[in-house]
Every structure is written in C-alpha cells, then in structure tokens.
C-alpha cells in the first residue's frame, strides 16, 4: 500500500535520492541531513491519501514504525493523523497522533516472531492519553508522563482521544550498556515534572523537532548522548519494582504512605503513581495484608491522631488541628471515624489521658 509519508532511511542516501545525490562524495553524505521535509506537516499527514484509506495508512505506519502489531480495524469515514519517523543506526524517533480513541493493538508471540530487532521504546505523551498493558498490569499515560516498553515482551495498547505521542526507540544493547538494569524499569509510569525527568523530556521534544536536520556525521553522537541522558533519568527514579518480592514492594509503599500522611491529597491513585505501579497492583499488594490501601491510609492517620491526643508535646493543639495535621478534611468526619474505630470520641479519649483544658490553652482558638 502506498504510504502517506516518505519512508525514513538508514542508509547513506537521503530519502529522495537522485542520480546526483547517489554520486555525492563521502564528505557531503556526512554533512547532509537525515530526512527530507522533516518540518513539512503536509508530507507526514494521512490526509495525503483518500479518506477511506487514512486509517489503513496510519495502521501500516504504526506497524512499520513500532515493529509488528495486530491492530483491530475500525469504521471511520476519515482518519486525519500526523505520522512521522526518522531512523539512524538502529535508533528511531517517532511522532504520531490519533484523534480517535479506543483503537486497540496487541503484540504477542506471533508478532514478536516477525521482528529481527530488539528495542526499548520510551513513549512520552504530549496530549491525550493511552493505556498500556504490560505483564498483565495496566498503565495509563497522560500528558507529561512517560514509560518504557520492551519489544520482547507481550503488550497491548488502547488509545485515548486526542492522542499525541513521541517515542524514542533504542536498540536494547545500547541502553543496557548505559543501564544494565534497564529491563527493570519497563512498565512503570514516570512524570516529567522536574529535575532530570523534565530535562530529558525537553531534550526528547527538541530531538523530535530537529531529528531530520541532524547531519549524518553527528547523528550518532547526539543519539548516544540521548541514551546516556535516558539512563541517568531512569536511574534517578525510585528503585525499580521488577525483580523484587511483593513483600519488599509493599514495605516500600507503606513507607511512602507514612512519609505523606499529612498530605490531604494523598489517595490510592497518588500512591500508585508516585511508587511507579498501577492501582491494580497496589490493591493486590494490600490484599496480601488482608486490608485495602485506602483502609491502611485511614488507619495510619487515625493512629497518628490517637498518639497526638495523649502526647504531652501536642497537648496545646486542638482536636481539629490534630485532625488537619494528619490529612483529615474536617473535624466532624474525623470524630465519627475515630469513635467508630476506637469506641470513644476524640474528646473523651484525650480526657482519659489526663490532659485538661488548661494544658491546651496555647492553642490558636480552634474548636475542640
């Protein structure tokens, strides 16, 4: 099938070689850019083909750009999308969009058997969302987040509406040289909020924008520097979960919760995201402890409040202040939960500990 965009090339000639170009001296080939028309959006659009063939064009591009996939056909009158990729020395930089959500692609043993390359793929979401299923774990990526997937592992993707993603594909041997434990970071969600992760994403966006213009003589240096930056970014994240026992992962999650109990925004989604696991995995971990993640957070907060209600150093704090201190949103709800859990109201529990109202006169006037 004729493609909407010119193929990217890995050889010595530019994508549209001519008789003159084929006879260029070596020095010209080294200084020539990698891909023609890289910045021309019309060249890389499915709208170059008939509307009825646009989805097939997009699907063929995905299969060519990201190795073999089985992608379910959809019914649509047209499928406008941006599809661009450049390649050099085993590396690939891909930028694609999908206005329509619900497109499902699977990659299993049959698809993997058709590939001769093994790649780590760093996928960054600029707009929209995508759900990845890797090792039976769901991973939802939203704008500003990225993840690593492995072409040698089974995987499923489901696009969200308005998707725009950028992918850097790296030969596995290259990333493993810089980060021997690279495989342990597969299937984890990272947020490009600050520090190295933000620096890497800024670099990736710039690399995508200028990849086609890179001189062939310098492209290898740029791409290998990108791998080093990626390796440093992943290494700077929390310890990878893969390869660790469920007990060790659970201990790490509980320690994270303990450090953030005072944050009223702490919930199961936040815990899973910051610990680099899915919510489903989080719930499974706490099932082994015969509780739920939400119940654990609530119980730890209650225990901290109970300790403060009878501690001399917090005797000056009101009950409301103590409740807010440990992430509860209002004193009324806190009192009900506390009484249900400990068969005593916070006020009675504190009084039973021997602290009179005089001991709390230093409070700032909050209700008790």
C-alpha positions in Angstrom: 0.0 0.0 0.0 1.3 3.5 -0.9 2.2 5.4 2.3 1.2 8.9 3.2 4.7 9.9 4.2 8.1 9.2 2.7 9.9 6.3 4.4 12.8 7.2 6.6 16.1 5.7 5.6 19.0 4.2 7.4 21.4 4.1 4.5 23.9 6.6 3.0 21.4 8.4 0.9 18.7 10.9 1.8 15.0 9.7 1.5 14.6 11.0 -2.1 17.9 10.1 -3.8 18.6 11.4 -7.3 21.3 10.4 -9.7 23.3 13.4 -8.5 22.7 12.5 -4.8 23.9 9.0 -5.3 27.2 10.2 -6.6 27.8 12.6 -3.7 31.3 12.4 -2.2 31.5 10.9 1.3 32.0 14.3 2.9 28.7 15.5 1.5 26.9 12.5 2.8 28.3 13.0 6.2 27.1 16.6 6.4 23.7 16.0 4.7 20.6 15.9 6.8 18.9 12.6 7.8 15.4 13.1 6.4 14.0 15.4 3.8 11.0 17.6 4.5 11.1 16.8 8.3 9.3 20.0 9.2 6.7 19.9 6.5 3.5 18.7 8.2 1.7 18.0 4.9 4.3 15.4 4.0 3.7 13.4 7.2 -0.1 13.5 7.2 -2.6 10.7 6.4 -4.6 13.4 4.5 -2.2 12.8 1.6 -4.3 9.7 0.9 -8.0 9.2 0.2 -10.2 9.5 3.4 -11.3 5.9 3.2 -7.6 4.7 3.3 -6.4 7.0 6.0 -6.8 4.6 8.9 -5.1 1.8 7.0 -2.3 4.2 6.3 -2.0 5.0 10.0 -2.1 1.4 11.0 0.6 0.4 8.5 2.7 3.3 9.8 2.4 2.0 13.4 3.3 -1.5 12.4 6.3 -0.2 10.4 7.4 2.3 13.0 6.9 0.2 16.2 7.6 -3.3 14.8 4.8 -5.8 14.3 1.3 -5.3 15.9 -2.2 -6.7 15.4 -4.4 -3.6 15.3 -8.2 -4.0 15.2 -9.8 -2.3 12.2 -12.3 0.5 12.9 -15.1 2.1 10.9 -14.5 5.7 10.1 -15.1 7.9 7.1 -11.7 9.6 7.5 -8.7 9.4 9.9 -6.6 12.5 9.8 -3.3 12.0 11.7 0.3 13.1 11.9 2.7 10.2 11.3 6.5 10.9 11.2 9.5 8.8 11.8 13.3 9.0 11.3 15.8 6.3 11.8 19.6 6.1 12.2 21.9 3.3 13.2 19.1 1.3 14.9 17.5 4.3 16.6 14.1 5.5 15.8 12.3 8.8 16.6 8.5 8.7 16.0 5.8 11.2 16.4 2.2 10.2 15.8 -1.3 11.4 16.6 -4.7 9.8 16.8 -7.8 11.9 17.2 -10.0 8.8 17.7 -9.8 6.8 21.0 -10.5 3.2 21.5 -8.0 1.8 19.0 -6.6 -1.5 20.3 -3.3 -3.0 19.3 -1.8 -6.2 20.6 1.7 -7.6 20.4 2.2 -11.3 21.3 4.4 -14.2 20.3 3.2 -14.2 16.7 4.0 -10.5 16.2 7.3 -10.7 18.1 8.5 -13.7 16.0 8.3 -11.5 12.8 10.9 -9.0 14.2 14.6 -9.2 13.9 15.3 -6.2 16.2 15.0 -5.9 20.0 14.2 -2.3 21.1 13.5 -0.4 24.3 10.9 2.2 23.5 10.5 5.4 25.6 7.0 6.7 25.0 6.1 10.2 26.0 2.5 11.6 26.0 2.2 15.2 24.9 -1.6 15.2 24.5 -4.5 12.8 25.2 -3.8 9.5 26.8 -3.0 5.9 26.2 -3.4 2.7 28.2 -0.7 0.1 28.1 -1.0 -3.4 29.4 2.4 -4.9 30.1 2.9 -8.1 32.1 -0.9 -8.1 32.8 -0.6 -4.7 34.5 -2.5 -1.7 33.2 -0.6 1.6 32.9 -2.3 4.8 31.9 -0.2 7.6 30.5 -1.5 11.1 30.4 0.1 14.4 29.3 3.5 15.0 30.8 4.1 11.3 31.7 6.3 8.7 30.0 7.1 5.0 30.2 9.5 2.4 28.9 8.2 -0.7 26.9 10.1 -3.7 25.7 9.6 -5.0 22.2 10.5 -8.5 23.5 7.5 -8.6 26.0 3.8 -9.1 25.1 1.8 -5.9 25.3 -1.5 -4.2 24.5 -2.3 -0.6 23.8 -5.6 1.3 23.9 -5.6 4.8 22.6 -7.4 7.7 24.3 -9.0 10.5 22.3 -6.7 13.3 21.1 -3.5 11.3 21.4 -0.2 12.8 20.6 2.9 10.8 21.5 6.6 10.9 20.8 8.7 7.7 21.0 12.4 7.2 21.2 13.3 3.6 20.2 16.8 2.5 21.3 18.5 -0.8 20.5 18.4 -2.9 23.7 22.1 -3.5 23.7 22.7 0.3 23.7 20.6 1.1 26.7 21.8 -2.0 28.6 25.4 -0.8 28.2 24.4 2.5 29.9 21.9 1.0 32.3 22.3 -2.8 32.8 19.0 -3.0 34.8 17.0 -1.3 32.0 14.5 -4.1 31.9 13.5 -3.5 35.5 12.1 -0.1 34.5 9.7 -1.4 31.9 6.0 -0.8 32.6 6.5 2.0 35.1 4.9 5.4 34.8 7.2 8.5 35.2 6.2 12.1 35.5 8.2 14.8 33.8 7.7 17.3 36.5 11.2 18.5 37.4 14.8 17.7 37.6 16.3 15.1 35.2 12.9 13.8 34.0 11.9 17.3 32.8 15.3 17.8 31.3 15.0 14.5 29.4 11.6 15.3 28.1 12.7 18.7 26.9 15.5 17.0 25.1 13.2 14.4 23.6 10.8 17.1 22.3 13.8 19.0 20.8 15.2 15.8 19.3 11.9 15.1 17.7 11.6 18.6 16.3 15.1 18.6 14.7 15.9 15.0 14.1 15.6 15.2 10.3 18.0 18.1 10.2 20.8 16.3 12.1 24.0 15.9 9.9 24.7 12.3 9.4 28.2 12.7 10.7 27.0 13.9 14.1 23.7 12.0 14.5 25.3 9.0 16.2 26.9 11.3 18.9 23.6 13.0 19.5 21.7 9.7 19.8 24.2 8.1 22.1 24.1 11.2 24.3 20.3 10.8 24.4 20.8 7.3 25.7 23.1 8.4 28.5 20.5 11.1 29.5 17.7 8.5 29.4 19.8 6.1 31.6 20.5 8.9 34.1 16.8 9.8 34.2 15.7 6.3 34.9 18.4 5.7 37.5 17.4 8.9 39.3 13.8 7.5 39.8 12.7 5.3 42.8 14.1 1.8 42.9 12.5 -0.4 40.2 9.8 -2.8 41.3 10.5 -5.6 38.9 12.5 -8.5 40.4 11.6 -7.6 44.0 9.3 -9.7 46.0 5.7 -8.4 46.7 6.6 -8.1 50.4 9.5 -5.8 49.7 7.4 -3.7 47.3 4.6 -3.5 49.9 7.1 -2.4 52.6 8.3 0.4 50.2 4.7 1.5 49.6 3.9 1.6 53.3 7.0 3.6 54.0 5.9 6.1 51.3 2.5 6.4 52.9 4.0 7.0 56.3 6.0 9.9 54.9 3.0 11.6 53.3 0.2 11.0 55.8 0.0 14.8 56.5 -0.9 15.4 52.8 -4.7 15.7 52.5 -4.4 14.9 48.7 -2.9 11.5 49.4 -5.0 8.8 47.9 -4.6 5.4 46.2 -4.0 6.9 42.8 -1.3 9.2 44.1 0.4 6.4 46.0 0.4 4.1 42.9 1.7 6.8 40.6 4.5 8.0 42.9 5.6 4.4 43.6 5.6 3.6 39.9 3.0 0.8 40.0 -0.6 0.6 38.8 -3.6 0.9 41.1 -4.5 -2.7 40.4 -1.1 -3.8 41.6 -1.4 -1.6 44.6 -4.7 -3.2 45.6 -3.2 -6.7 45.1 -0.3 -5.9 47.4 -2.6 -4.8 50.2 -4.9 -7.8 49.7 -1.9 -9.9 50.9 -2.0 -7.9 54.1 -5.8 -8.6 54.5 -6.7 -4.9 54.1 -7.0 -2.2 51.4 -4.8 0.6 50.5 -7.4 3.2 51.5 -8.1 1.5 54.8 -4.4 1.4 55.5 -4.0 5.1 54.9 -7.0 5.9 57.1 -5.8 3.6 59.9 -2.3 5.1 59.9 -3.8 8.6 60.1 -6.1 7.6 63.0 -3.1 6.1 64.9 -1.1 9.3 64.5 -4.1 11.3 65.7 -4.6 9.0 68.7 -0.9 9.4 69.6 -1.1 13.1 69.4 -4.2 13.3 71.6 -2.3 11.9 74.5 1.2 13.2 73.8 2.5 16.0 76.0 4.2 17.8 73.1 0.9 18.1 71.2 -1.3 18.9 74.3 -1.5 22.6 73.1 -3.2 21.5 69.8 -6.9 21.3 69.4 -8.6 18.2 68.2 -9.3 20.0 64.9 -5.7 20.9 64.5 -4.6 17.4 65.1 -7.1 16.0 62.6 -5.9 18.5 59.9 -2.3 17.8 60.8 -2.7 14.2 59.7 -4.7 14.7 56.5 -8.3 14.7 57.6 -10.5 17.2 55.9 -12.9 18.2 58.7 -13.2 17.6 62.4 -16.8 16.2 62.2 -16.0 13.4 59.9 -12.8 12.7 61.8 -14.7 12.4 65.1 -17.2 9.9 63.6 -14.4 7.8 62.1 -12.4 7.9 65.3 -15.3 6.9 67.5 -16.2 4.0 65.2 -12.6 2.8 65.2 -11.8 3.2 68.9 -15.2 3.2 70.6 -14.5 6.6 72.1 -14.8 10.2 70.8 -11.5 12.1 70.4 -12.6 14.4 73.2 -13.2 11.6 75.7 -10.1 9.8 74.6 -8.0 12.8 75.2 -9.7 13.5 78.6 -9.0 9.9 79.7 -5.3 10.6 79.0 -5.2 13.2 81.8 -4.9 16.4 79.7 -7.1 19.2 81.0 -8.3 22.2 79.0 -5.6 24.2 80.8 -2.9 22.2 79.2 -4.3 23.3 75.8 -4.8 27.0 76.3 -1.9 27.6 74.0 -4.0 26.5 71.1 -4.8 29.1 68.4 -8.5 29.2 69.2 -9.6 26.2 67.0 -12.7 24.3 68.2 -12.2 21.2 70.3 
